[in-house]
Amino acid sequence: MTRVAAVDCGTNSIRLLVADADPATGELVDLDRRMTIVRLGQGVDRTGRLAPEALERTFAACREYAAVIKEHGAERVRFVATSASRDAENRDEFVRGVLDILGVEPEVVTGDREAEFSFTGATKELTGRDDLARPYLVVDIGGGSTEFVVGDDQVRAAASVDIGCVRMTERHLVHDGKVSDPPTAAEVEAIRADIEAALDLAERTVPLREARTLVGLAGSVTTVSAIAQNLPEYDSAAIHHSRVSYDRVREITESLLTSTHAERAAIPSMHPGRVDVIAAGALVLLAIMERIGAAEVVVSEHDILDGIAWKAAEELE
């Protein structure tokens, strides 16, 4: 076993995984897995820059994570930053801050590289299962972007497009600093138009409709699964590898799009940091299922974070 630490810093959240990995057997044993909503991408779509308060929230989480990594004695730390930091003019400020706190330079990865990490994390443990047909389409719906990867044992094609729950919410639902409560029909249609255009773009390089199994990753998808199961609280074990039908996803999405902030916040499994962005995230999932004709989505709690951990372990071999 090799002890590694992986950090995934996205547009909406930053997450840490400390795990013991055995590349020979495909076993990844969690020692500590945690997530903090930091909204690093606050305003990036509008300003092109990382906001000072967003950077400070992110650095505060990094300080907490540094203590956890030290406590567990990880042999290698790998920090991957995705959509928000990729887009920002002042990303050097972000890179310097992370290096000072964690002692590693964040890899501001391309969308294609992000997709490879997600595919590895989501599918490594599916090897040998005969109840899930291949090829897989792994869809990682993030805050600022969504990654699409089609593959069997290896990635065949990948694409990243700029539709994510935070980006769609800020672009279409925020007016004078307030989120529409609930969105208007015109706002929902505007989000839909952006999503459909992005799917057209993704299909230029990724054969989305060739997929036999849709695997959905990240907070928007896992939250939809939690709602579908009527969980009394967020339960990773119940969510991991659950299956949610198209009809149930459509029903939940329509409910989220017509509910108020207070109603969404009252859902027992809803993380407070997702209340304002979950409706847009669910709509991205629904549109993808409609585009490829998926009868269901297989939900995975293992995603880009696990893929980063695997890559870190392989580099130590």
C-alpha positions in Angstrom: 0.0 0.0 0.0 1.1 3.5 -0.8 -0.3 6.4 1.2 -1.2 9.4 -0.9 -3.1 12.7 -0.5 -5.2 14.1 -3.4 -6.8 17.6 -3.5 -9.3 18.5 -6.1 -10.0 22.3 -6.2 -13.0 23.1 -8.4 -15.2 26.1 -9.0 -17.6 25.4 -6.1 -15.7 23.1 -3.7 -12.3 21.9 -2.6 -12.0 18.3 -1.6 -9.3 16.2 0.1 -8.7 12.4 0.0 -6.0 10.7 2.0 -5.9 7.0 1.1 -3.8 3.9 1.0 -3.6 2.7 -2.6 -2.6 -0.6 -4.1 -2.3 -0.2 -7.9 -1.7 -4.0 -8.3 -5.1 -4.9 -6.9 -7.1 -1.7 -7.7 -7.8 -1.2 -4.0 -8.1 2.3 -2.6 -8.7 2.5 1.1 -10.0 5.9 2.4 -8.4 7.3 5.5 -9.9 10.8 5.3 -12.3 12.2 2.7 -13.7 15.7 3.1 -15.2 18.5 1.2 -15.5 22.3 1.8 -17.6 24.7 -0.2 -15.3 27.7 -1.0 -16.9 29.1 -4.2 -13.4 29.8 -5.7 -15.2 30.6 -9.0 -17.3 33.4 -7.5 -17.7 36.0 -10.2 -15.0 34.5 -12.6 -17.4 34.2 -15.5 -18.2 37.9 -15.2 -14.8 39.4 -14.2 -12.2 36.9 -15.4 -10.5 37.1 -12.0 -10.5 35.2 -8.7 -12.1 37.3 -6.0 -10.0 38.1 -2.9 -12.6 36.7 -0.5 -12.8 33.5 -2.7 -9.1 33.1 -2.5 -9.1 33.5 1.3 -11.8 30.9 1.7 -9.8 28.5 -0.4 -6.6 29.1 1.4 -8.3 28.6 4.8 -9.5 25.2 3.6 -5.9 24.4 2.4 -4.6 25.2 5.9 -7.0 22.7 7.4 -6.1 20.1 4.8 -2.4 20.6 5.3 -2.9 19.6 9.0 -4.8 16.4 8.0 -2.2 15.4 5.5 0.6 15.9 8.0 -1.3 13.9 10.6 -1.7 10.9 8.3 1.9 11.1 6.9 1.1 10.9 3.2 4.1 10.0 1.0 2.9 12.1 -1.9 0.5 15.0 -2.3 -1.0 15.9 -5.6 -3.2 19.1 -6.0 -5.3 19.5 -9.1 -7.1 22.7 -9.9 -9.8 22.8 -12.5 -12.2 25.2 -14.3 -12.2 28.4 -12.2 -8.4 28.7 -11.8 -7.9 27.7 -15.4 -10.0 30.7 -16.6 -8.7 33.3 -14.2 -6.3 36.1 -15.1 -4.8 36.1 -11.6 -4.3 32.4 -11.2 -0.6 33.0 -10.3 -1.8 34.4 -7.0 -3.7 31.2 -6.4 -0.8 29.0 -7.3 1.6 30.9 -5.0 -0.9 30.7 -2.1 -1.3 26.9 -2.4 2.4 26.4 -2.7 3.1 28.3 0.5 0.5 26.4 2.5 0.8 22.8 1.1 4.3 22.8 -0.3 3.1 21.6 -3.7 2.3 23.6 -6.8 -1.3 23.1 -8.0 -1.6 21.6 -11.4 -4.0 23.8 -13.3 -5.1 21.0 -15.7 -6.7 21.2 -19.1 -10.3 20.0 -19.5 -9.1 16.8 -21.3 -6.7 16.0 -18.4 -9.5 16.6 -15.9 -11.6 14.2 -17.9 -9.0 11.4 -17.7 -8.7 11.8 -14.0 -12.5 11.5 -13.7 -12.7 8.4 -15.9 -10.0 6.6 -13.9 -11.6 7.5 -10.6 -15.1 6.5 -11.6 -14.4 3.3 -13.6 -11.4 1.6 -12.0 -13.6 -0.4 -9.6 -16.2 -1.3 -12.2 -13.8 -3.6 -14.0 -15.2 -7.1 -14.2 -18.8 -6.1 -13.5 -21.1 -7.8 -16.1 -24.3 -5.8 -15.2 -23.0 -2.6 -16.7 -22.6 -2.6 -20.5 -19.6 -0.8 -22.1 -18.6 1.6 -23.3 -19.2 4.0 -20.4 -20.0 7.6 -20.7 -18.6 9.3 -17.6 -20.1 12.7 -17.0 -18.6 15.0 -14.3 -20.9 18.0 -13.7 -18.8 20.5 -11.9 -19.2 24.1 -10.8 -17.7 25.8 -13.9 -17.5 23.0 -16.5 -18.7 19.5 -17.3 -16.4 16.8 -18.6 -17.5 14.0 -20.9 -15.5 10.8 -21.3 -16.3 7.8 -23.4 -14.2 4.6 -22.9 -13.9 1.0 -22.0 -10.8 0.2 -20.0 -9.1 3.3 -21.4 -10.4 6.7 -22.5 -11.5 6.8 -26.2 -12.6 10.4 -26.4 -13.0 13.3 -23.9 -14.2 16.8 -23.9 -14.8 19.6 -21.4 -17.4 22.3 -22.0 -18.2 25.4 -19.9 -21.5 24.4 -18.4 -21.5 23.9 -14.7 -24.0 24.5 -11.8 -22.2 27.7 -10.6 -21.5 29.1 -14.0 -25.1 28.6 -15.2 -26.6 30.0 -12.0 -24.4 33.1 -12.0 -24.9 33.7 -15.8 -28.7 33.4 -15.9 -30.1 33.4 -12.3 -28.2 36.1 -10.5 -29.5 39.7 -10.7 -28.2 42.5 -8.5 -26.5 40.0 -6.3 -29.6 37.9 -5.7 -30.5 34.5 -7.1 -33.9 34.2 -8.7 -36.3 32.5 -6.3 -37.5 30.5 -8.1 -36.2 30.9 -11.7 -38.6 32.2 -14.3 -39.5 30.1 -17.4 -37.4 32.4 -19.6 -34.3 32.0 -17.3 -34.7 28.2 -17.4 -34.9 28.3 -21.2 -31.8 30.4 -21.4 -29.9 27.8 -19.3 -31.3 25.1 -21.5 -30.0 26.9 -24.6 -26.5 27.1 -23.2 -26.5 23.4 -22.2 -27.8 22.3 -25.6 -25.1 24.4 -27.4 -22.4 22.9 -25.2 -23.7 19.3 -25.9 -23.5 20.1 -29.6 -19.9 21.1 -29.0 -19.0 18.0 -27.0 -20.5 15.8 -29.6 -18.0 17.0 -32.2 -15.3 15.1 -30.4 -17.0 12.6 -28.1 -19.5 10.0 -29.4 -22.0 10.5 -26.6 -24.7 8.4 -28.1 -22.5 5.3 -28.4 -22.4 4.9 -24.6 -24.2 1.9 -23.1 -23.9 3.0 -19.5 -24.1 6.6 -18.2 -22.0 7.2 -15.0 -22.6 10.5 -13.3 -20.2 12.2 -10.9 -20.0 15.2 -8.6 -22.3 17.0 -6.2 -25.2 17.8 -8.5 -25.6 14.2 -9.5 -25.0 12.7 -6.0 -27.5 15.2 -4.5 -30.1 14.2 -7.1 -29.6 10.6 -6.0 -30.0 11.5 -2.3 -33.2 13.3 -3.1 -34.5 10.3 -5.2 -33.9 8.0 -2.3 -35.5 10.3 0.2 -32.4 10.0 2.4 -32.8 11.6 5.9 -29.2 12.9 5.5 -26.5 12.7 3.0 -25.2 9.1 2.9 -22.3 8.3 0.7 -22.6 4.5 1.0 -26.3 4.7 -0.1 -25.5 7.0 -3.0 -22.4 5.2 -4.4 -23.5 3.1 -7.3 -27.2 3.9 -6.9 -29.2 4.1 -10.1 -31.7 6.9 -10.8 -34.2 6.5 -13.6 -34.7 9.2 -16.3 -38.3 9.8 -15.1 -37.1 10.4 -11.5 -34.4 12.8 -12.6 -36.9 14.7 -14.7 -39.3 14.9 -11.7 -36.7 16.1 -9.3 -35.3 18.6 -11.7 -38.7 20.1 -12.4 -39.3 20.3 -8.6 -36.0 22.0 -8.0 -36.6 24.6 -10.7 -39.9 25.6 -9.3 -39.0 25.6 -5.6 -37.8 28.5 -3.5 -34.5 28.8 -1.7 -36.2 27.9 1.6 -37.8 24.8 0.1 -34.5 23.5 -1.3 -32.7 24.3 1.9 -35.2 22.2 3.8 -34.3 19.0 1.8 -32.5 16.8 4.5 -29.7 15.7 2.2 -29.0 19.1 0.7 -25.6 20.6 1.5 -26.1 24.3 2.3 -23.5 25.3 -0.3 -25.6 23.6 -3.1 -28.9 25.2 -2.3 -28.6 28.0 -4.9 -26.9 26.0 -7.6 -28.5 22.5 -7.5 -31.4 23.4 -9.9 -29.0 24.3 -12.7 -26.8 21.2 -12.0 -29.8 18.9 -12.1 -30.9 20.5 -15.4 -27.5 19.7 -16.9 -27.9 16.1 -15.9 -31.4 15.9 -17.3 -30.4 17.4 -20.7 -27.5 14.9 -21.0 -29.9 12.0 -20.4 -32.3 13.3 -22.9 -29.5 13.8 -25.5 -28.2 10.3 -25.3 -31.6 8.6 -24.5 -30.3 7.2 -21.2 -32.9 5.2 -19.2 -30.9 5.7 -16.0 -27.7 7.2 -14.5 -25.4 5.1 -12.4 -24.2 7.5 -9.6 -20.6 7.3 -8.4 -19.0 8.9 -5.3 -15.6 8.1 -6.8 -14.5 10.6 -9.3 -11.7 13.0 -10.2 -10.5 13.0 -6.6 -9.9 9.2 -6.7 -8.3 9.5 -10.1 -5.8 12.0 -8.8 -5.0 9.7 -5.9 -4.4 6.8 -8.3 -2.1 8.9 -10.4 -0.1 9.9 -7.3 0.2 6.3 -6.2 1.4 5.2 -9.7 4.1 7.8 -9.7 5.5 6.4 -6.5 5.8 2.8 -7.8 
